[in-house]
Amino acid sequence: MATERAPNNDDLEREIQLGELQRLTDLNVQPGTFLPVPNMPTPARKTYFELLKAWTTANIAVIQEAVEQRGFGGPFGSRIDWKCAFLAFLQSTAIYLRDEKLVSEAVEAYQRNDREGALRLYASATDMIQEIAKLWGLNFVVVCNLVEKHPDGHAHLVGPYCGAFYKSTSKPFISFTFKGTTTAQEWLNDFAAIFPPVKTPPGFLYETTVSRGFYIPIFSTFDGVANSSPFDMMVKTFNTIARTTPPSTQVMTHCTGHSLGAAYASLSYDQFTSVFENIPGFALGDLYTFGSPRVGHNDFAKAFQKAVKSSKNSGSSWRIVNNRDIVADVPLKTPIPGIGMYVHVDCGLKIYPQRSPTPLDSEIGVSRPRNVEDEQQVGDFSPPPFSHLPPAYYDSLFFALTGNTRPRTGVQSLPPIPHTPDAYYDSVMSALNGQPREKTAVRSLMFIEAITTLGGAPGLQRHIDTSTEITSIDLNSFPESTEVTVRFEGTEICSIGTIYDGSHRAELLVWGDASSIHPDSASLHYHSWERLTDQETEVSLFLGTTGEFGLAFTAGGVQLAALVITSSVDASRLSISGKCAWS
């Protein structure tokens, strides 16, 4: 009886790539979609590529030892293995090198039924990542590429980009690696921490409280496709890779990421602690995060700690923070009504470019976590925004590995990628206004602090105050109408609204406080349902001639619908404008 041949790495990568192209097609991704605002520019990608090659050459013996250990630093309670942490950091940096323009061209070719052309383009989109991975003796495949797709029912969030670095021969292991923030749309995922958090349902993250901007992109489906959540895709990718490993071999599986990617990695690792025993051949390895924001409340951090300690065959969790990295101090240092207080998970270590790492105090059960800037800064004179970038992390990790400052080379150390508060602020304001922001003397660094304190950001506050147009509207001009249910939740800065008529119809993201609106009744009036739902619409508050108020929906200067609200709220005091995406 013939035995089935196990697929080799080429077969494996082809299978995964075809599956991802089919998923993108199923998700109705249109040609030209994958052009993020802003995408990492080509010169910056090339600079990071050269940096990664230089870092690899200078530390190849360390990398080889980490690969030999399957990237595993030891069970919970072990001391951190800086070799494995360093390999995870390199993976978290290399994941930024994907070329989204080629992904868009690959999807277009696949939709023309040019499968071979699509595969070539899709593989080329990760050429730089593949080349770096081969220097480490590893392979790489894309797990999901959803940075321009909205999770179902959440039209103002986008999905993650995740890849897997893996070795499937002797001593197999997989490192699921998430990309950090590089687009204005992804930045809004970070910004969602100012909205009320999510209490996760049974079966997810131990029914704890986490940021909606991190939870929803990982665990939601996309375009109604079953089993299309990024976490589902991670499990499918694991199963595909595991088929190529020697029989009866457990595959050590890690999670890692930088910045937003670190938040995604933390939630994914936590979920793996509860389900990995149901996945044949799965061995839970380590979590390494770099520059992670806070992802959940105290109940999440406690459940995470308990799960990592008690999980059979579990590795360790390490939260690594560079000195003066301000991203590690968001969101919310103090309790905020309607939001609560976020705390970090345990096992945090601060690293320095000229000093040995130091442990970070636990935030679990602490009434007010300390600010990153509360500590005296030692041996690092770089501006705080640059302390969050991978090159600054490399300097500090090099000292942690060797006890020495890194030798200076001719390679540019701070490439101009759009990963500073100034760049994010400009991008978000451009996305909201449709034009570049007005330059002021206020430094955009204050925008990061504003997310933490809900105040002190003149540029953002000015946008809220001046963007609302209150007009009257002739409801007789809308021939169709339906009774709907409306719900708002949010803060004094912005709110999320949903419209239902038995099923989800739309999600609104509005600047201004709408959380006080509790409609007694609401009616949606529209000219053409097809035209309305075909596009994202602008939202503005209007006051009716007979005392009613509501929201007007326009696109291209044409009013397409009006949501009329009867409520006890004094509408003249509301200040609401924003965008709405329809399902």
N, C-alpha and C positions, 0 to 999 in steps of 0.2 A: 504494500500500500504506500503510495507516494505521500511524502510529507509536504505541506505547504511551505514555500520559500518565504523566509522573513524578508520584508522589504529592506533595501539598502537606503543610505541617506539620500541619494538622488531621488529614489522612488518616494521616500517620505516627504521630502521638500516639495516635490511636484504635487503630491496628494494634498498637502496642507495649502499650498498656493492656489490650486484649483478650487478647493473648498472655500477659501477666503474670497476669491473672485466671484464665486457663485453667491456667497452670502451678501457681498456688496451689491450684486445685481438684484438679489431678492429684496434688498433694502431700498431699491429704487434710487440708488446713487446715480446722479446725472453726470455726464462728461463735464469736466472742469470744476467739479465740486471741491476736490481736494486742493484748494489754493488758500491756505489759512492766512489770516490777517493778524500779525505779519508772520509769514513762514520764516524759518531760519534762512537768511540769505546764503547764496552759494559760496561767497568768500568766507563766511563764518563757518560753514560746514567743512570747507577744505582746511581751515585753520584748526578746527577741532579734530579733524581726521589726522593731521600732521602731529598735533599734540598727543593724541592717543598712541600713534606709532612710536613717538619719542618716549612716552611714559612706559610703553610695553618693553621697548628695547632696554631701557634703564633698569627695569625690574623683572626681567624675564624669569630669573630663578625663583623669585617669590611667586610669580603667577603659576609656574609649573608645579610648585609644591602645593598650591591651593587646588589646582586641577587634580593632582594626584590624590588629594584628600576629598575629592568630589565636592569641593567648596564648603565642606562641613566643618564647623568649628567645635562641635561637641554638644552633648545634651545640655538641657537646661541646668544652670548652675556652674557651667564651665566658664573659665575666663575667656575673654574675647580673643579670637585668633585674628590678628591684624592682617595676615596674609589673605584669609578668606574675605575679610572686610574690604580689602583693597581690590580683590577681583570683582566683588559685587559693585564697588564704586566705578570701576572701569566699565562694567556692563551698563550701569545707570547713566554713564556719560555717552557711551557708544549709541545708545538707543535714540539719541537726538539726531543722528546722521541720516535718517530716512529722507528720501526725496519725494515729496507729495505730488509734484507735477508728473512724475513718471507713473505714480499710482493712478492718477486720473486718466492718463493715456492708456494704461493697462485695462482699466474698467471699460473704457470706450472700445478698445479692440475686442474685449470679451463679449460686449454687447453686439458687436458685428459678427460674432461667431468665429473670430480669429483667435482660437485658443492658444496656438503656439506663439503667435505674436504677443498676446496678452501675457503669457507666462514669461517671455523674454523681458518685456517691459517691467513686469511686476518684480522679477528677480533683480533687475537693474536698479530698482528703487532702493534696494538695500545693499548695493555693491560695496559701499564703504563699510557698512556694519559687517558684512560677510568677510571682507578682507581682514578687518581687525580681529574678528572671532577666530579666523584660521591661525593668526599669529599666536593665539592662546591655546590652540589645539581643540577648538570647539566649533560647533555648527550653530546656525541661527535660522529661525523661522518666525514669520509674523503670526501672532495669535489673533489679534483683532486690530482693525484700523477704522475707528469710529469717531475721529476727531471732528468731523463735519456732520455727524448724524445725531439726531435728538432721541433720547430715550422715550419710550411710549408714555404719553401723558405729561411730558416735561419738555416743552418746546424751547425753553431757554437754557437748557443744559446740553452738553454734548458728551459723547462717549470717549473712552480712552484709546491710546495707542499702546499696545502691549506686544512684546516679542519674547521668544524663548531662546536662550543660549543653552546648548545641551551637548552632552557626550553620550552616545548610545552603545558604545562597545564595552570594554572592561571598565569597571567602576563607573557606571552611568549616573548622571545627574542632570537636572534641569534647573535653570534659574529664570523664573518668570520676571520680566523686567518691564516696568512702566515708564513711559516718557513723562517728563514734567511739563510745565506750562510753556508753550511757545506761541499761542494764538490768543487774540482778544476773546474769542468764544470760550476757550478753556479757562481764561482768567475769570469769567463769570461763574464757573464751577467753584473756584476759590471764594469768590465774592458771596456765594450762596450761604456762607456761614452767618451772614447777618439776618437770614430768615430763620423761622422756627426750625429746630432740628427734627429728625425722623426718629420715631420709636419703631425699631425694626420688628417685623412680624415673626411669629414662631418659625423656627428653622433657619433664621438668619441672625448671625452675630449675637446669639444668646439673648435676643429680645432687649437690646440696649439702645441708648440714645446717641446718635451720631449725626454728623453734618449731612444734609441732603445733597450738597454739591459733590460729596465723595461717595455716598452710598448709592444713590440712584444710578449714576453712570455705570457702576460695576454690576449691579444686580437686577436692573430692568431689562426687559426685552426691547427690541427695536423694530418699528414698523409692523408690529403684531406677529412677527415671525417667532414661532415656538422655539424654546431653547436657544435664543439668540443673545442672551446676556453675556457680557464679557467673561463672567466667572464660568458660565457653561462652556464657553469657547476654550478656557484654560483647561478644564477637565477633558474636553475632547482632544485637545492638543497633547495632553499628557498620555491619554490612551493610545493615540497614534504613535507617539515616540516610543512608548513602552513596548509596542509590538516588535520594535527593532532590537531590543536588548536581549541578552542571554536569558534562557528560560529560568524561572524561579528566582530572578534577580529583582531586588527592590531598587527603585529609582529614587535617589535622594532629591527632594524637590524644595527649592528655595524661592523666596520672593524678595525683590529689591526695587528701589526707585529713588529718584531725587525730586524734591519739591512736591508738586502735585502728584507725581509718580510715587513718591514715598507714602502719601496718604492712601492711594489706591492699593499699594502693596500691603500696607498694614491691615486694611479691611479684608483683602483677599487671604492673607495668611491667617487671620483670625477665623475666617470661614473654613479654611482647610483644617483647622484644629478640630472642628466638629464633624467633618465629613470624610476625612482622609482614610479612616479605617474601612470605609465602604468602597474605596477605589483600589482594585487589585494592583499589587506591585508598587503602591505609593508609600514612600517613607518621608515623613515631614522633616524637612531640614531647618535652615535658619532664615530669619528675617533681618535684613540690613537696610535701614533707611538713612537717607542723607538730606538734611535740611527739611525735615517733615514739619508741616503745620500740625496743630492739634486737630484730631479727627473726631473726638467724641467726648461725652460727659464722663463723670466719675464712675457711673455704673458700667460703661464700656471698658474703661481702663482696668477696673477691678475684675470684670469677667475675662478680659484678655489675659491679665496676669494669671488668674486661676487656670485658664485653659492651657496656657503654655506650660505651666508647672505640672499639670496633671495628665497631659496628653501622652499616651503611650508612644515611645520612640520619637518624642518631639525634640527638635533642636532648640536653639536659643533665639531670643529677639534682641536686636541691638539698634538703638536709635542714636545716630551719630550726628552731632551738631558742631559746625565750625564756629570758632570764636567770632562773635559779633554778627552772626547770621540772624537777621531780624525776622526772617520768614518763620523761624522756629518759635516765635512768640505770637503768632496769629493762629486762630482767631481768639479774641475776647479774653483778656486777662482777668476780668471781674464779672460777677454775675450781672446779666442784663435781663430785665423783665421780658418774658415771652421767648427768650432764647436760652437762658441759663448760663452755665460756665463750662467751658471746655478745659480738659486737662490732658496732659501727655500720658502715653503708656510708659511703663517703667523701663529700666535698663538703658538709661540715657548716658552718653559719654560726650564730653566737650573736647574737641581737638584744637590744637594750636600749631602755628608754623614754627615756633621756636621754644616749645615747652611740651612736656609729656601730657597725655590726656588726663582729664580729671572726671570723676563720676558726677552726674547731675542728680540733684535731690529728687526724690519721688514727689509727684504732684497729687497722688491719690489721697483723697481725704483732706487735702490742704485747702483752707478757705480762700486763699488768694495766691496763686502761683507767682513766683518771681519773674520779673522781666529779664530778658536776655541781657539788657544793658545795665541791670542792677550790679553786676559783678565788675570788678576792676579789669580793664583790658590789658593783657600782657602779651607783648611780642607780636602785635598785629596792628599795623597802622593803615591798613586799607580801608576805604569807605565801606560802611555796612552793606550797601547793595552788592558790592563786588565780593563780599565775604560769602555770599550765597552761591556764587558761580562755581562750576566744577574746577577751574584752575586753582582757585583759592582752597578748595577742599583737597586737591592733590598736594599742595604744599604742606598742609597740616597732616594728612595721612602719611606722607613721606617721613615726616618727623616721628610719627607714631610707630612706623615700621623700623626706622633705622636709628632714631635718636639724633639725627642730623638735619640741618636745613638742606633743602634740595639745591643741587648745583644749578646755576642759571645757564640757560641756553639761548640760542638765537631765535628759538620759536616764540612767536608772539604769545604772551601769557594771558591776555585778556581780550579775546576776540569780541567784536561788537555785536553779539547776538542780542535779540530783543528780550532780555531776561532781567531787566532792572525796573524799579518802580516808575522811572521816567517813561520808559518805552511802553509799559503796560498802561499807564495813565493816558498817554497820547492815543494808544490803540483803542481803549475802551471809550474814551470821549469821541473818537472818530466814528466808532461803530454806532454809538447812540445818536450822535448829531448828524452823521452823514458828511461831516467836514472836519478838518483838523481843529484841535482845541485852540482857544485863544491863549497865547503865551502870557504868563504872569510871573511876578517875582516869587510866587509861592513855589517851593520845591515840591516835586511830586512825591518825594519821600514821605511827606505828610499823609499821602493817600493811604499808604500801608498802615500808618498809625491810626488813621480814621476808621479803618475796618475793625481795629481792635477796640477803639474807644467810642465809636459812633459819634465822633465830633472832631473838630479841628482840621477840617479839610475844606478850605474856602472854594477851591475849584469845583469840588463835587456839589457843595451846597449851592453855589451860584447856578449850576446847571438845573438843579431841582427848582429853584425859585423862579427862573426865567423861561422855562420850557413849556409851561402850561398855557394853553389857549382855551378860555371858557367862552363858548359861543352858544347861541340858541340853535334849534334844529327843527325842521318841519317833519314831524313823524308821519304826516299823511303822504309823504313822498316815498314811503316804504310799503309796498303792497303786501308783502308776506310777513308773518310774525308767528312766534311760538313762545309758549311759557317756558321759562328756564329757571334753573337753580344756580345761584351765584354764591361763591364763597371766597373770601379774602383772608389772607394771613400774612403777617409781616411785621415791620418795625416802622419807626418814624422816618427812616430813609427810603425804604421801598417795600413793595408787597407783591405777593404772588396771588393771582386770582384764577379761578377755574369756572367754566361755564358748562353746565350739564343740561341735557333734556332727555334723561334716561340713559344716555351714554356720554362719555367725555366728548365735548365739542371743541373746547379751546383752552389755552392757557395764556394768561396775561402777565407780563412783567411790567409793573408801573412804578415810576419814581414818585415818591410822595406816600403818605400814610393812608392806606385804604383799609387797614385792619379793623377800624371801628365800624365799617359798613356791615350791617346785618340786615339784608333786604327782607321786607315783609312780602314783596312780590317783585318779579322781574320779567320783562318781556324783551325778546330779541326781534327787531324789525330789520328786514333786509330786502334788497332788490333781487339779487340772484344768489342762491346758495352756492352754486358752482363757482361763480366769480369770487365770492367772498372767501371760500375755503381754498382757493387756488394759490393764495399768496399770504405772506405775512402782512399785517396791517398796522398802521399807526393808531394809537389810542389817545384820545383827549377827552377831558371832562366837558359836559355841556349842561346848561340849565334850561329847562323847558319853559315855555310861556305860561304854563298853568301850575308851576311850582314843582313839577317832577324834575328829576335830574338823571344823568346816566353817562354812558361812555359812547363816543362816536368813533367809528372805525373807518379809516380812510386809507387809500393806496393810490399813489400817483396823483394826489390832489383831489381824488374823487371819493365822496362819501359812499360807502358800500353797505353800512349797517349802523344801527343804534341799539344799545342795550339800555332800556328804560328801567329805572330802579325806584321803587317806593320804599322809603326808609325814614326813620326818625332822625337820621344824621342831618346836621346843618350843612347842606351842600356848598354854601357860599364860602365855607372855611376849608374845603378840601382843595388840595393841589395835586392833581394826578395827571400824568402823561406817561406814555411808554409804548410798548409794542405788544402785538398779540399774534400768536401762531395758531392756526385752525387745523383740526383733524378731519 
